[in-house]
Amino acid sequence: MSLNDKLLHGEIFVGSVVLGAAAESIAPGHGRDVAYCLSSYSGFQFMNCNLSPARSAAVAFTVQSLGEVCQKHGLFPGTFDLKDFVAYAIGSTLVFGTERLIRHFKNTLPECRTFK
């Protein structure tokens, strides 16, 4: 993984923390769920799991959803809430779109042509 890729996913991770805090103030109880999905996505990408952005988003959604199902069956602490699945879907979509947007803008700048 190139340094540019690591910086990109570091930016996404930091952004997920900020977005999670903002989302929690807008949608208490679900803002964190959006941030969890963003953090999972950036973690998969940063650890160089060789997943495409779309697959990373799908895996992040799936991992967070499995955690929610485990809550329903008493395997994890917490309260099962169907709205959390919506938050995970929003988080996955946001981070996928954000990465695509960042890559598009970085690829259009002359000094960043090597970023792929």
Residue pairs with C-beta under 8 A, 6 or more apart in sequence:
1 46
1 48
2 115
4 106
4 112
4 114
4 115
5 45
5 115
6 46
8 99
8 102
8 103
8 106
8 115
9 42
9 45
9 46
10 42
10 46
11 102
12 38
12 41
12 42
12 45
12 95
12 98
12 99
12 102
13 38
13 39
13 42
13 43
13 46
15 38
15 98
16 35
16 38
16 39
16 41
16 42
16 95
17 35
17 39
19 34
19 35
19 38
19 94
20 31
20 32
20 34
20 35
20 36
20 38
20 39
21 31
21 35
22 31
23 30
23 31
23 32
23 34
23 35
24 30
24 31
24 32
24 35
25 31
27 34
27 87
29 81
30 83
30 84
30 86
30 87
31 87
33 64
33 84
33 87
33 88
33 91
34 87
34 88
34 90
34 91
34 94
35 91
36 64
36 88
36 91
37 60
37 61
37 64
37 87
37 88
37 90
37 91
37 92
37 95
38 60
38 91
38 94
38 95
40 59
40 60
40 63
40 64
41 56
41 57
41 60
41 91
41 92
41 95
41 96
42 95
44 51
44 56
44 59
44 60
45 51
45 53
45 56
45 99
49 56
51 59
53 96
53 99
53 100
54 96
56 96
57 92
57 93
57 95
57 96
58 92
60 88
60 91
60 92
60 95
61 88
61 89
61 91
61 92
64 84
64 88
64 91
65 85
65 88
67 76
68 80
68 81
68 84
68 85
68 88
70 76
71 77
71 78
71 79
71 80
72 80
103 115
103 116
106 112
106 115
107 113
107 115
107 116
